[in-house]
Amino acid sequence: MRPADRIASGGREPTSVAVRGSLAYVLNNGTPNINGFNLRDGKLSALDGSARALSAPDADPAQVAFSLDGGALIVTERGTNSISSYAIDEHGYAVGPTTIKSTGKTPYGFDFTATGSLVVTEAFGGNVGAAAASSYAVDSHGELRALSGSVGDTRSEVCWAAVTNDDRFAYVTNFGDGTVSSYEIAGDGRLELHEPVAASTGHGEKGIRDEAISRDGHYLYAIDADAQKVLGWAVGEDGRLESVGEFEGVPSTVAVMAAS
């Protein structure tokens, strides 16, 4: 594998990227903004005039992603305890942001259900035992409405979220103690804690970060960057996770992952 192209992100400290078709948006943390690009034949070109500021200079953003229909971009802002959304016009330009307060502090990672509901993790500043998750409805203009207030998982420093293919469960990684918690998702998008510890890295120490569910929905994988491992679990019909092993030798600098 080798790089196909390289281009300036339009800001400092790029931290997340969202891609839909030939349109990509980069989230910059050091200069808190989003910036658009055209993606064709593996080459990137700037979408002139597409840079949009976040809600505040101290936004400290974590993740950006397109809504399922591609009509909006969603950004979590840890510094302002807010979630911002941008409508995407017919030319690929972001309009906004429209910003709401998160139901809990330090909104971090998120994932969508197949019906478009948004499941967001809440780190609560890393306070011990305070990690939580909440859920939101997203309308056609990208505006958000809370469905589930903060539902605690009893763990610490929650990071990322992954929703199962059947929309029944969401898994969140708890960086603070190397665990994965599971939530049950109701038909209306509301959350209920299923298992505070659905899985663990085994050593009870900080390190577990990004996660992804395989395309067939049968497996969950997560990175433990500090231990330099990728861990895997089989996903049961009842939401339970069963270890299928781990792979060592992952670079300590790895930050994100995807699963096929």
PyMOL commands that set and color helices and strands:
alter all, ss='L'
color gray80, all
select helices_A, chain A and resi 124-126
alter helices_A, ss='H'
color red, helices_A
select strands_A, chain A and resi 14-20+23-28+33-40+43-46+52-53+61-66+72-77+82-88+94-101+107-112+118-122+132-138+144-152+158-163+169-174+179-185+191-200+208-213+219-224+229-235+241-248
alter strands_A, ss='S'
color yellow, strands_A
deselect
rebuild
show_as cartoon
